[in-house]
């Protein structure tokens, strides 16, 4: 049996309200050379029952975990079943447009050296899709507005590169951002056109939980700093220094808002220590 060109990976936990629409959006794709791998993380509702209704299509397979793994370990398990050249995560509460899968795959095929494609807003430096070098990706991400800030549904990944790096580390909230930084440090990436995915917003999402706690505040900073320290970081010493200074100032401002505006002084102090920020770093905001 010939392997599919792309493996669409949908991980789910208590998504009975949304998963049918996600599955149907994949099955409506103009690109037909795919497999759809659904991995349920011990849902307590009817998610699995709904997903299994679609297994009459031979491209659809449903797996149910014996125990709850959590977000990124479950994403890794889904990837372990994949046979495709590319991994295309589609979260179980999101929708891919009929042309989305075909555009993503054709864009990656156009740039064979690239290992990651990201749906990003249009820029004025040329049409998309465009291949971005590791150095350009890091500069655009850290100094020009967060180039790598795309959730899993907005990305497509070369399977071999994902496996070479061992998959997601498992860090809650920021495991995807960490992986994109690791991939972008080593290989070119592709800036994809926008309008390929529809992201749903609701209170039960990990992103909502991350923003309602200090999860993103703490771990985005720590992952960003760690990416500058890795041997493969494509920035030179001067650029690393600029980025580190920018990250510290941004983090200090956020912590001050948490302290004064949101009136969570103890949490602000905890995150400050976890971020290895000094009092001098905090005071530098006003320098």
GUGU-603471 format. One record per residue: chain; x, y, z of N, C-alpha, C in turn; residue in one letter. Coordinates in pm, whole numbers, plus 32768, in hexadecimal, padded with zeros to 4 digits. Example, Ala and Ser with C-alpha at 12.3 -4.5 7.8 and 13.67 -1.06 7.14 Angstrom:
[atom "A" [8527 7DC7 830C] [84CE 7E3E 830C] [8528 7EB6 830C] "A"] [atom "A" [8505 7F1F 82C4] [8557 7F96 82CA] [850A 8003 8313] "S"] 
//
This chain:
[atom "A" [8055 7F87 8000] [8000 8000 8000] [8058 807C 8000] "X"] [atom "A" [803C 80DA 7FA7] [808B 8153 7F9B] [806F 81B2 8010] "X"] [atom "A" [80DA 81E9 8048] [80C9 8247 80B9] [8089 82C8 8087] "X"] [atom "A" [8033 8306 80D7] [7FF6 8385 80AF] [805D 83F5 80AF] "X"] [atom "A" [8040 845D 8066] [809A 84CF 8062] [809C 851A 80E7] "X"] [atom "A" [8029 8523 8128] [801F 8571 81A3] [7FCA 8527 820A] "X"] [atom "A" [7FF5 852A 8286] [7FAA 84F1 82F5] [7F6A 8563 8343] "X"] [atom "A" [7EE6 8569 8343] [7E9E 85CC 8392] [7E88 8591 841C] "X"] [atom "A" [7EB3 85DA 8482] [7EAF 85A8 850C] [7E4E 85FC 855F] "X"] [atom "A" [7DE9 85BB 8595] [7D87 85FF 85E8] [7D84 85BE 8671] "X"] [atom "A" [7DB2 8607 86D6] [7DAD 85D7 8760] [7D32 8613 87A3] "X"] [atom "A" [7CF4 85C4 87FC] [7C73 85F1 8833] [7C65 85CD 88C5] "X"] [atom "A" [7C22 8626 890D] [7BF9 8609 8997] [7B79 8658 89B0] "X"] [atom "A" [7B0B 8610 89C0] [7A87 864D 89DB] [7A64 86B8 8972] "X"] [atom "A" [7A60 868D 88F5] [7A44 86EB 8887] [79C9 86C0 8838] "X"] [atom "A" [7965 8685 887C] [78F0 8655 8836] [78A6 86C4 87EA] "X"] [atom "A" [78B2 8740 8818] [786D 87B0 87D9] [78AC 87D8 8754] "X"] [atom "A" [792D 87B8 8742] [7976 87F1 86D2] [79B5 878B 8673] "X"] [atom "A" [79CD 8711 86A0] [7A24 86B8 8653] [79E9 868F 85CC] "X"] [atom "A" [7966 8684 85C2] [792B 865F 8542] [794B 86C7 84D7] "X"] [atom "A" [7942 8745 84FB] [795F 87AF 849A] [79F2 87AC 8472] "X"] [atom "A" [7A4B 878F 84D1] [7AD9 8786 84B1] [7AF3 8713 844F] "X"] [atom "A" [7ABA 869D 846C] [7ACE 8629 8416] [7A96 8643 838A] "X"] [atom "A" [7A1E 8676 8384] [79DE 868E 8302] [7A2B 86F4 82AF] "X"] [atom "A" [7A6C 8753 82F2] [7ABA 87B5 82A6] [7B32 8773 8264] "X"] [atom "A" [7B6E 8711 82A6] [7BDE 86C7 826A] [7BAD 8673 81F5] "X"] [atom "A" [7B3F 862D 8207] [7B0A 85D6 819E] [7ADC 8625 8124] "X"] [atom "A" [7AC2 86A5 8135] [7A98 86FA 80C5] [7B0F 8738 807C] "X"] [atom "A" [7B89 8715 80A3] [7C01 8751 8068] [7C0C 8733 7FD3] "X"] [atom "A" [7C3C 8795 7F88] [7C55 8781 7EF9] [7CC8 871F 7EE4] "X"] [atom "A" [7D29 871B 7F3F] [7D92 86B7 7F3D] [7D5C 8637 7F7B] "X"] [atom "A" [7D65 85CA 7F34] [7D2C 854C 7F63] [7D93 84EB 7F9A] "X"] [atom "A" [7E14 8506 7F84] [7E7E 84A9 7FAA] [7EA9 84C1 803B] "X"] [atom "A" [7E52 849A 8097] [7E6E 84AF 8124] [7E39 843A 8176] "X"] [atom "A" [7E69 8430 81F0] [7E2C 83DC 8256] [7E05 8437 82C9] "X"] [atom "A" [7D99 8417 830C] [7D6B 8466 837F] [7D74 840D 83FA] "X"] [atom "A" [7DCD 8433 8455] [7DE6 83E6 84CE] [7DAC 8433 8545] "X"] [atom "A" [7D49 83F8 8585] [7D08 8437 85F9] [7D31 83EA 8675] "X"] [atom "A" [7D66 8431 86D8] [7D8F 83F0 8755] [7D46 8434 87C8] "X"] [atom "A" [7CF0 83E7 8809] [7CA1 841C 887A] [7CEA 8403 88FD] "X"] [atom "A" [7CEC 8469 8952] [7D37 8463 89CF] [7CDB 8448 8A46] "X"] [atom "A" [7C8E 83DB 8A3B] [7C32 83B1 8AA8] [7BC1 8415 8AC0] "X"] [atom "A" [7B7F 843A 8A55] [7B0D 8494 8A62] [7A9F 8456 8AB6] "X"] [atom "A" [7A56 84AC 8AFD] [79E8 847F 8B50] [7960 849A 8B0F] "X"] [atom "A" [7962 84CD 8A95] [78E5 84E9 8A4F] [78DA 848C 89D6] "X"] [atom "A" [7897 84B7 896D] [787F 8462 88F8] [78E3 847A 8886] "X"] [atom "A" [7955 84B2 88A4] [79B7 84D0 883C] [79DC 8455 87EA] "X"] [atom "A" [79FE 83E8 882C] [7A2A 836F 87E6] [79BA 8336 8790] "X"] [atom "A" [7943 8331 87C8] [78D0 82FC 877E] [78BA 834B 86FD] "X"] [atom "A" [78C4 83CD 8707] [78B1 8422 8691] [7921 840A 862C] "X"] [atom "A" [799D 8405 865B] [7A0D 83F2 8600] [7A04 836E 85B5] "X"] [atom "A" [79DA 8307 85F9] [79D4 8282 85BB] [796B 8278 854C] "X"] [atom "A" [790D 82D5 8549] [78AA 82D5 84DF] [78EA 82EC 8455] "X"] [atom "A" [7963 8323 8455] [79A4 8346 83D7] [7A08 82DD 83A8] "X"] [atom "A" [7A17 8270 83F0] [7A7C 820D 83CB] [7A52 81B5 8356] "X"] [atom "A" [79DA 81C7 8322] [79B6 8183 82A5] [7A0F 81B4 8233] "X"] [atom "A" [7A42 822E 8241] [7AA7 8261 81E3] [7B2D 8223 820C] "X"] [atom "A" [7B6B 81D9 81B4] [7BE6 818F 81D5] [7C5A 81EA 81FA] "X"] [atom "A" [7C4F 8268 81DE] [7CBB 82C6 8201] [7CB5 82F1 8293] "X"] [atom "A" [7C48 82D0 82D8] [7C33 82FE 8361] [7C4F 828C 83C3] "X"] [atom "A" [7C9F 82A7 8428] [7CB7 8246 8493] [7CA7 828C 8519] "X"] [atom "A" [7C72 8243 857A] [7C5A 827B 85FF] [7CA3 8226 8666] "X"] [atom "A" [7CF1 8267 86BB] [7D37 8224 8728] [7D0A 8263 87AB] "X"] [atom "A" [7CFF 8210 8812] [7CD5 8241 8896] [7D42 821C 88FA] "X"] [atom "A" [7D75 827F 8941] [7DDE 8266 89A3] [7DA9 8219 8A1C] "X"] [atom "A" [7DFF 81C5 8A55] [7DD9 817B 8ACD] [7DD6 81D5 8B48] "X"] [atom "A" [7E27 823E 8B47] [7E25 82A1 8BB2] [7E3A 832A 8B78] "X"] [atom "A" [7E11 838E 8BC1] [7E1E 8418 8B91] [7EB0 8441 8B8D] "X"] [atom "A" [7EDF 846C 8B18] [7F6B 8492 8B05] [7F83 8527 8B13] "X"] [atom "A" [7F1F 8578 8AF4] [7F34 8608 8AF1] [7F51 8636 8A62] "X"] [atom "A" [7F50 86B6 8A50] [7F53 86F3 89CA] [7FC7 86C4 8973] "X"] [atom "A" [8041 86E8 8996] [80B1 86CC 893B] [80DB 863A 8938] "X"] [atom "A" [80D8 85F0 89A6] [80F0 8560 8999] [808B 851D 893C] "X"] [atom "A" [800F 854B 893E] [7FAC 8512 88E4] [7FC9 8538 8853] "X"] [atom "A" [7FFA 85B0 883D] [8022 85D6 87B5] [8095 857C 8785] "X"] [atom "A" [80F1 855D 87DD] [815E 8503 87B7] [8128 8478 8795] "X"] [atom "A" [80C6 844A 87E2] [808F 83C5 87C6] [804A 83C5 873D] "X"] [atom "A" [8002 842D 871F] [7FC2 8435 869B] [802B 842F 862D] "X"] [atom "A" [8099 8477 863F] [8104 8477 85DA] [8143 83EF 85CB] "X"] [atom "A" [8142 839E 8635] [8180 831A 862F] [8136 82BD 85CF] "X"] [atom "A" [80B9 82D8 85B2] [806B 8286 8554] [807A 82B5 84C4] "X"] [atom "A" [80B5 8329 84AF] [80B4 8369 842C] [8110 8323 83C7] "X"] [atom "A" [80E0 8319 834E] [812E 82E1 82DF] [814E 8349 8275] "X"] [atom "A" [8116 83BF 827F] [8125 8424 8217] [81AB 846B 8219] "X"] [atom "A" [81CC 84A8 81AA] [8244 84FB 819E] [823A 8576 81F8] "X"] [atom "A" [81BE 85A7 8208] [81A5 861E 8259] [8143 85FF 82C9] "X"] [atom "A" [8152 8645 8339] [80F3 8643 83A7] [80A2 86C3 83A3] "X"] [atom "A" [801F 86B6 83A8] [7FC8 872B 83A9] [7F69 871F 841F] "X"] [atom "A" [7F8C 8762 848C] [7F33 8762 8500] [7EB7 87B7 84E1] "X"] [atom "A" [7E44 8781 8505] [7DC9 87CE 8504] [7D84 87B3 8588] "X"] [atom "A" [7D80 8817 85DE] [7D41 8804 8660] [7CAD 87E6 864F] "X"] [atom "A" [7C78 879A 86AD] [7BF0 8763 86A0] [7B83 87CC 86AF] "X"] [atom "A" [7BA9 8847 86CA] [7B46 88B3 86CE] [7B5E 891A 865F] "X"] [atom "A" [7BB8 88FB 8602] [7BD5 8956 8593] [7BA1 891C 8510] "X"] [atom "A" [7BAD 896B 84A6] [7B7C 8944 8421] [7BE6 8969 83BA] "X"] [atom "A" [7BFF 890F 835C] [7C56 892F 82EC] [7BFD 8945 8272] "X"] [atom "A" [7C18 89AF 8227] [7BC8 89CD 81B1] [7BE6 8968 8142] "X"] [atom "A" [7B8B 8953 80E4] [7B9E 88ED 807D] [7C23 88F7 8032] "X"] [atom "A" [7C54 8970 801C] [7CD2 8982 7FD4] [7D4B 897E 8030] "X"] [atom "A" [7D35 897F 80B4] [7DA2 8993 8112] [7E0F 8929 810A] "X"] [atom "A" [7DE8 88AB 810B] [7E49 883F 810B] [7E9A 883F 8089] "X"] [atom "A" [7E57 8853 8019] [7E9D 8854 7F99] [7F00 88C7 7F90] "X"] [atom "A" [7EDA 893D 7FBF] [7F34 89B0 7FBB] [7FAC 899A 8015] "X"] [atom "A" [7F95 8965 808C] [8004 894C 80E8] [8068 88E9 80AC] "X"] [atom "A" [8036 8879 8079] [808F 8813 8044] [80D8 8845 7FC8] "X"] [atom "A" [8092 8887 7F6D] [80D3 88B8 7EF3] [813C 8921 7F14] "X"] [atom "A" [8124 896F 7F7B] [8187 89D4 7FA5] [8205 8992 7FDA] "X"] [atom "A" [81F5 8928 8029] [826A 88E1 805C] [82B4 889A 7FEB] "X"] [atom "A" [826D 8860 7F8C] [82AC 881E 7F1B] [82FB 8881 7EC4] "X"] [atom "A" [82CF 88FC 7EC2] [8315 8964 7E75] [839C 8985 7EB2] "X"] [atom "A" [83A9 8974 7F36] [8426 8994 7F7D] [8456 8917 7FC6] "X"] [atom "A" [8496 88BC 7F80] [84B8 883A 7FBA] [851C 883E 802D] "X"] [atom "A" [8567 88AB 803D] [85C5 88B5 80AC] [8582 88DC 812F] "X"] [atom "A" [8508 890E 8126] [84C1 893F 819D] [847F 88CA 81E6] "X"] [atom "A" [8472 88D6 8269] [8438 886A 82BB] [83BA 8894 8305] "X"] [atom "A" [839A 8914 8301] [8328 8948 834D] [82E5 89B5 82FD] "X"] [atom "A" [8261 89AE 82F3] [8214 8A19 82B6] [81B5 8A53 831C] "X"] [atom "A" [81A7 8AD9 831C] [8153 8B1B 837E] [80F5 8B7E 8339] "X"] [atom "A" [8076 8B79 835A] [8016 8BDB 832B] [802F 8C5D 8376] "X"] [atom "A" [8054 8CC6 832D] [8074 8D45 836C] [8030 8DB8 8322] "X"] [atom "A" [801B 8E2A 8366] [7FE3 8E9F 8321] [8041 8ECE 82B2] "X"] [atom "A" [8007 8F09 824D] [8055 8F3B 81DB] [80B6 8FA8 8207] "X"] [atom "A" [812F 8FA5 81CD] [8193 900E 81E1] [81A7 9059 815F] "X"] [atom "A" [81F5 90C3 8165] [820C 9117 80EE] [8292 90FC 80AC] "X"] [atom "A" [82D5 908D 80D0] [8358 9072 8098] [8353 900B 8027] "X"] [atom "A" [82DC 8FF0 7FF1] [82CF 8F94 7F81] [825A 8F37 7F94] "X"] [atom "A" [8231 8EF5 7F25] [81BB 8E9E 7F2B] [81D9 8E1B 7F72] "X"] [atom "A" [816F 8DDD 7FA4] [8178 8D5A 7FE2] [813E 8CF0 7F84] "X"] [atom "A" [816A 8C72 7F8F] [81C7 8C3F 7FF4] [8256 8C6D 7FD9] "X"] [atom "A" [82A4 8C76 8045] [832F 8CA0 8039] [8384 8C4E 8099] "X"] [atom "A" [83FB 8C29 806A] [8457 8BE0 80C3] [84A6 8C45 8116] "X"] [atom "A" [84AE 8C29 8197] [84F1 8C80 81F6] [8567 8C34 8231] "X"] [atom "A" [85DC 8C71 822F] [8654 8C31 8266] [864C 8C2E 82FE] "X"] [atom "A" [869C 8BD7 833E] [869C 8BD5 83D1] [86B6 8C5E 840F] "X"] [atom "A" [8718 8CA6 83DD] [8738 8D29 8416] [86C4 8D8A 8404] "X"] [atom "A" [8689 8D8B 838B] [8617 8DE4 8372] [85A0 8DBF 83CA] "X"] [atom "A" [858A 8D3D 83DD] [8519 8D11 8430] [8529 8D41 84BF] "X"] [atom "A" [85A2 8D36 84F6] [85BA 8D62 857F] [85AF 8DFA 858C] "X"] [atom "A" [85E4 8E42 852C] [85DA 8ED4 8530] [8547 8EFF 8529] "X"] [atom "A" [84FC 8EC5 84C9] [846F 8EE8 84BC] [8421 8EC1 8539] "X"] [atom "A" [8445 8E4F 8575] [83FA 8E23 85EB] [8413 8E7C 8664] "X"] [atom "A" [8491 8E93 8682] [84B2 8ED9 86FE] [84AD 8F72 86F2] "X"] [atom "A" [84C9 8FA7 867E] [84D8 9038 8671] [8471 9079 8615] "X"] [atom "A" [841F 9026 85D1] [83C2 9060 8570] [8335 9027 857D] "X"] [atom "A" [830F 8FFD 85F6] [8282 8FDF 860B] [8257 8F4F 861B] "X"] [atom "A" [82B1 8EF3 863E] [8287 8E6C 865F] [8268 8E13 85E9] "X"] [atom "A" [82C5 8E07 858C] [82B0 8DBA 8513] [8289 8D29 852E] "X"] [atom "A" [82C0 8CEC 8596] [82A8 8C5E 85B2] [8231 8C47 860E] "X"] [atom "A" [81E3 8CAE 862A] [8170 8CA1 8683] [80F7 8C6A 8639] "X"] [atom "A" [80FF 8BEE 8610] [808E 8BAB 85CF] [806E 8B2C 861D] "X"] [atom "A" [7FEE 8B16 863A] [7FC7 8A9C 867E] [7FD3 8A25 8620] "X"] [atom "A" [7FCB 89AB 8657] [7FDC 8933 8603] [7F80 892E 858A] "X"] [atom "A" [7F04 895C 8597] [7EA9 8958 8524] [7EDA 89AE 84B1] "X"] [atom "A" [7F2B 8A10 84CE] [7F5E 8A6A 8466] [7FE6 8A45 8430] "X"] [atom "A" [800F 89C7 8442] [8092 899C 8415] [808A 8919 83C7] "X"] [atom "A" [80F4 88FF 837C] [8109 887D 833D] [819D 885E 834E] "X"] [atom "A" [81BF 87E1 836E] [8245 87BD 8399] [8277 8747 8347] "X"] [atom "A" [82F4 874B 8320] [8332 86D7 82E0] [8344 866B 834B] "X"] [atom "A" [830C 85F7 8332] [830B 858C 8396] [8397 8565 83C2] "X"] [atom "A" [83F4 8558 8365] [847B 852B 8388] [84C1 858D 83E4] "X"] [atom "A" [84AD 8610 83D1] [84EC 8674 8427] [84AF 8671 84B3] "X"] [atom "A" [842B 8663 84BA] [83E6 8659 853A] [841C 85E3 858B] "X"] [atom "A" [842B 8573 8549] [845C 84FC 858F] [84F0 8507 85B0] "X"] [atom "A" [853C 8549 855C] [85CA 855B 8578] [85DF 85A8 85FA] "X"] [atom "A" [8586 8607 8617] [8590 8657 8691] [8548 8616 8707] "X"] [atom "A" [850D 85A1 86F2] [84D0 8558 8761] [8444 8583 8785] "X"] [atom "A" [8403 85D1 872F] [837A 85FC 874C] [8376 866B 87B3] "X"] [atom "A" [82FD 8687 87E4] [82EA 86F2 8847] [8325 86C8 88CD] "X"] [atom "A" [835B 8728 8915] [8398 870A 8997] [832E 86EB 8A01] "X"] [atom "A" [82B6 8720 89F0] [824D 870A 8A52] [8232 8782 8AAA] "X"] [atom "A" [827D 87F0 8A98] [8263 8868 8AE8] [81D5 889A 8ACE] "X"] [atom "A" [8188 88A7 8B37] [80FE 88D1 8B26] [80F7 8961 8AF3] "X"] [atom "A" [8097 897D 8AA1] [807A 89FF 8A67] [80DA 8A26 89F6] "X"] [atom "A" [815B 8A09 8A02] [81BD 8A40 89A4] [820D 89D5 895A] "X"] [atom "A" [81E0 8958 8960] [822A 88EE 891B] [8233 8906 8886] "X"] [atom "A" [81CA 8941 884A] [81CF 895D 87BB] [8233 89CC 879B] "X"] [atom "A" [822D 8A3B 87E5] [828B 8AA8 87CE] [831C 8A7A 87DC] "X"] [atom "A" [8335 8A27 883F] [83BB 89F0 8853] [83E7 899E 87D9] "X"] [atom "A" [838E 894A 87A4] [83B1 88F8 8730] [83C9 894E 86B4] "X"] [atom "A" [8377 89B4 869E] [838B 8A0A 8628] [8413 8A4F 8630] "X"] [atom "A" [8439 8A7B 86A7] [84BC 8ABC 86B7] [852D 8A5A 869C] "X"] [atom "A" [851E 89DF 86C7] [8586 897A 86AF] [8591 895A 861A] "X"] [atom "A" [851F 894A 85D8] [8520 892D 854A] [855A 89A2 84FB] "X"] [atom "A" [852D 8A1C 851B] [8556 8A93 84D0] [85EA 8AB3 84E2] "X"] [atom "A" [8625 8A86 8551] [86B4 8A9D 8567] [870A 8A47 850B] "X"] [atom "A" [86D4 89D8 84DE] [8724 8976 8494] [8709 8973 83FE] "X"] [atom "A" [868E 8994 83D6] [8667 8988 8349] [8612 8A01 8321] "X"] [atom "A" [8609 8A1C 829D] [85AD 8A85 826F] [851C 8A60 828E] "X"] [atom "A" [84CA 8AC7 8297] [843A 8AB4 82AB] [83F0 8B01 823F] "X"] [atom "A" [8370 8AE5 8232] [831F 8B24 81CA] [82B3 8B7A 820B] "X"] [atom "A" [82AC 8BF6 81DF] [823D 8C4C 8208] [81CB 8C34 81A7] "X"] [atom "A" [815E 8BFC 81DA] [80EB 8BD7 8189] [8088 8C4C 817D] "X"] [atom "A" [8034 8C44 811A] [7FCC 8CA9 810C] [7F67 8C98 817F] "X"] [atom "A" [7F21 8D00 819D] [7EB9 8CFA 8205] [7E38 8CC3 81C8] "X"] [atom "A" [7DD4 8CAE 821C] [7D52 8C82 81EC] [7D46 8BEF 81CC] "X"] [atom "A" [7D98 8B9A 820F] [7D92 8B0A 81F7] [7D4A 8AC0 8266] "X"] [atom "A" [7D45 8AFB 82DB] [7D10 8ABD 8353] [7CAE 8B1D 8397] "X"] [atom "A" [7C48 8AE4 83D7] [7BF3 8B34 842F] [7C08 8B02 84BE] "X"] [atom "A" [7C36 8B5E 8513] [7C4E 8B3C 85A0] [7BD3 8B61 85F3] "X"] [atom "A" [7BA3 8B01 863C] [7B32 8B1A 8696] [7B68 8B53 8719] "X"] [atom "A" [7B1C 8BA6 8759] [7B41 8BDC 87DC] [7AD6 8BB6 8842] "X"] [atom "A" [7B00 8B7A 88B0] [7AA2 8B5A 891C] [7AEF 8B4A 899E] "X"] [atom "A" [7AA9 8B47 8A0D] [7AE9 8B4E 8A91] [7B30 8ACF 8AB9] "X"] [atom "A" [7B14 8A5F 8A78] [7B52 89E0 8AA0] [7BD7 89C4 8A59] "X"] [atom "A" [7C04 8A1F 8A06] [7C81 8A0A 89BE] [7CFB 8A19 8A1A] "X"] [atom "A" [7D67 89D4 89F5] [7DE5 89E5 8A3D] [7E15 8A75 8A37] "X"] [atom "A" [7E02 8AB6 89C5] [7E31 8B40 89B8] [7DE8 8B9B 8A1A] "X"] [atom "A" [7D67 8B81 8A2E] [7D1A 8BD1 8A8F] [7D4B 8BB6 8B1C] "X"] [atom "A" [7D68 8B38 8B3A] [7D9B 8B16 8BBF] [7E26 8B52 8BD5] "X"] [atom "A" [7E77 8B52 8B6C] [7EFD 8B8A 8B78] [7EFC 8C1E 8B94] "X"] [atom "A" [7EA1 8C66 8B52] [7E9B 8CF6 8B67] [7E57 8D1A 8BEB] "X"] [atom "A" [7DFE 8CC4 8C1A] [7DBA 8CE1 8C99] [7E14 8CC3 8D11] "X"] [atom "A" [7E7C 8C74 8CFC] [7EDF 8C5A 8D64] [7F5E 8CA6 8D3D] "X"] [atom "A" [7FCD 8C81 8D78] [804D 8CBF 8D52] [809F 8C61 8CFA] "X"] [atom "A" [805C 8BFD 8CC2] [80A3 8B99 8C73] [80EF 8BD3 8BFE] "X"] [atom "A" [80AC 8C24 8BAC] [80EF 8C5E 8B39] [8158 8CC5 8B64] "X"] [atom "A" [8135 8D14 8BC7] [8190 8D7B 8BF6] [8215 8D3F 8C20] "X"] [atom "A" [8210 8CD3 8C68] [828C 8C94 8C97] [82D4 8C47 8C29] "X"] [atom "A" [828B 8BEF 8BE7] [82CF 8B90 8B8E] [82F3 8BC8 8B07] "X"] [atom "A" [82A8 8C28 8AD1] [82D1 8C66 8A53] [8358 8CAA 8A63] "X"] [atom "A" [836A 8CED 8AD3] [83E9 8D31 8AEC] [845A 8CCB 8AFA] "X"] [atom "A" [8443 8C63 8B48] [84AD 8C01 8B60] [84D2 8BB5 8AE1] "X"] [atom "A" [8470 8B95 8A91] [848C 8B50 8A12] [84D6 8BAD 89B2] "X"] [atom "A" [84B0 8C2C 89B0] [84F5 8C8C 895B] [8588 8C9A 8980] "X"] [atom "A" [85A3 8CA8 8A00] [862E 8CB5 8A2F] [867C 8C35 8A0F] "X"] [atom "A" [863E 8BC2 8A27] [8683 8B43 8A0D] [86A6 8B33 897A] "X"] [atom "A" [8650 8B67 8921] [866C 8B5B 8892] [86E7 8BAC 886A] "X"] [atom "A" [8702 8C18 88B2] [8779 8C69 8896] [87F8 8C23 88C5] "X"] [atom "A" [87E9 8BCC 8926] [885D 8B88 8960] [8882 8B07 8916] "X"] [atom "A" [8825 8AD4 88C4] [8844 8A57 8880] [88B3 8A6B 881A] "X"] [atom "A" [8901 8A04 8806] [8975 8A0C 87AD] [894D 8A32 871F] "X"] [atom "A" [88D6 8A05 86F5] [88AB 8A1C 866B] [886E 8AA6 8654] "X"] [atom "A" [8863 8AF9 86BA] [8827 8B7E 86A9] [886B 8BC8 8636] "X"] [atom "A" [881F 8BF7 85D2] [885B 8C33 855B] [8883 8CC6 856A] "X"] [atom "A" [8868 8D02 85DE] [8889 8D8E 85F2] [8919 8D9F 861D] "X"] [atom "A" [8955 8E13 85F9] [89DB 8E30 8628] [89D5 8E6A 86B6] "X"] [atom "A" [8A48 8E82 86F1] [8A4F 8EAC 877D] [8A05 8F30 8793] "X"] [atom "A" [8A15 8F8E 8736] [89D4 9011 8747] [893C 9003 8740] "X"] [atom "A" [890C 8FB0 86E3] [887C 8F9B 86D6] [8844 8F52 8750] "X"] [atom "A" [888D 8EEF 8783] [8860 8EAA 87FC] [8854 8F0B 8870] "X"] [atom "A" [88B4 8F65 887D] [88B1 8FC6 88E9] [8838 9022 88DD] "X"] [atom "A" [881A 904E 8863] [87A6 90A4 884B] [8725 905B 886F] "X"] [atom "A" [871B 8FDE 8842] [86A2 8F90 885C] [8691 8F77 88F1] "X"] [atom "A" [86FD 8F53 8935] [86F5 8F38 89C6] [86CB 8FB5 8A11] "X"] [atom "A" [8702 9027 89EC] [86DB 90A4 8A2C] [8647 90C1 8A14] "X"] [atom "A" [8619 90AA 8999] [858C 90C0 8977] [8532 9062 89C8] "X"] [atom "A" [8559 8FE2 89D0] [8508 8F82 8A1C] [8500 8FA8 8AAF] "X"] [atom "A" [856F 8FD2 8AE9] [856E 8FF8 8B76] [8515 9071 8B8F] "X"] [atom "A" [851F 90D6 8B39] [84CC 914D 8B4C] [8437 912C 8B3C] "X"] [atom "A" [8417 90DA 8AD9] [838C 90B3 8AC2] [8356 9063 8B38] "X"] [atom "A" [83A7 9007 8B6B] [837E 8FB5 8BDD] [836E 900B 8C5B] "X"] [atom "A" [83C9 9068 8C6F] [83C1 90BF 8CE4] [8342 9113 8CE1] "X"] [atom "A" [831F 9148 8C6C] [82A4 9197 8C61] [822A 9141 8C81] "X"] [atom "A" [8228 90C6 8C4C] [81B7 906D 8C67] [81AC 904D 8CFB] "X"] [atom "A" [821C 9038 8D3D] [821B 9019 8DCB] [81EE 9090 8E1F] "X"] [atom "A" [8214 9106 8DF4] [81E6 917E 8E3C] [814F 9190 8E2E] "X"] [atom "A" [811B 9170 8DB8] [8089 9175 8DA6] [8045 910D 8DFE] "X"] [atom "A" [8081 9095 8E05] [8048 902E 8E5B] [804B 905A 8EED] "X"] [atom "A" [80B4 909D 8F15] [80C5 90CA 8FA0] [8062 9139 8FC2] "X"] [atom "A" [805E 91A2 8F6F] [8011 9219 8F92] [7F82 9218 8F5A] "X"] [atom "A" [7F73 91FB 8ED9] [7EEE 9204 8E9B] [7E96 918D 8EC2] "X"] [atom "A" [7ECE 9116 8EC0] [7E80 909E 8EDE] [7E89 9077 8F72] "X"] [atom "A" [7EDC 90BE 8FBB] [7EE6 90AF 904D] [7F03 901D 9075] "X"] [atom "A" [7F69 8FE6 9035] [7F97 8F60 9056] [802D 8F64 9076] "X"] [atom "A" [8051 8FA8 90E3] [80DF 8FBC 9101] [812C 8F3A 9118] "X"] [atom "A" [80F0 8EDA 915B] [8139 8E5E 9177] [8153 8E0F 90F7] "X"] [atom "A" [80F0 8E0D 909E] [8103 8DC7 9020] [816B 8E0F 8FCA] "X"] [atom "A" [8168 8E94 8FCC] [81CC 8EE0 8F81] [8258 8EC3 8FB4] "X"] [atom "A" [826A 8EB9 9036] [82ED 8E9A 9070] [8318 8E0C 904D] "X"] [atom "A" [82B9 8DB0 904D] [82DB 8D26 902A] [830D 8D1C 8F9A] "X"] [atom "A" [82C5 8D5C 8F3F] [82EB 8D57 8EB2] [836F 8DA2 8E9D] "X"] [atom "A" [8383 8E0F 8EE6] [8401 8E59 8EDA] [8477 8DFF 8EFF] "X"] [atom "A" [8468 8DB3 8F6B] [84D4 8D57 8F94] [84E5 8CE8 8F2D] "X"] [atom "A" [8475 8CB2 8EFC] [847C 8C46 8E99] [84BB 8C77 8E17] "X"] [atom "A" [84AF 8CF9 8DFC] [84E8 8D34 8D83] [8578 8D61 8D97] "X"] [atom "A" [85AD 8D4F 8E11] [8636 8D7A 8E31] [864B 8E0F 8E16] "X"] [atom "A" [85E4 8E5E 8E32] [85F0 8EEE 8E24] [8619 8F2A 8EAA] "X"] [atom "A" [8672 8F8A 8EA4] [86A1 8FCE 8F1C] [8650 904E 8F31] "X"] [atom "A" [8663 908C 8FA4] [8624 910D 8FBD] [8656 9174 8F59] "X"] [atom "A" [86D5 9169 8F34] [870D 91C5 8ED0] [86C6 91B5 8E4A] "X"] [atom "A" [86A6 9139 8E26] [865D 9122 8DA9] [85D4 9165 8DB0] "X"] [atom "A" [8592 915E 8E23] [850F 919B 8E32] [8518 9233 8E2A] "X"] [atom "A" [857C 926B 8E69] [858C 92FC 8E6A] [85B7 9331 8DE4] "X"] [atom "A" [85F5 92DB 8D90] [8627 9304 8D0C] [85B4 932D 8CB1] "X"] [atom "A" [8539 9307 8CD3] [84C6 932C 8C82] [84BD 93C4 8C76] "X"] [atom "A" [84E2 940C 8CE1] [84D9 949D 8CE0] [8559 94E2 8CB3] "X"] [atom "A" [85BC 9491 8C8E] [863D 94CE 8C66] [8632 9515 8BE0] "X"] 
//
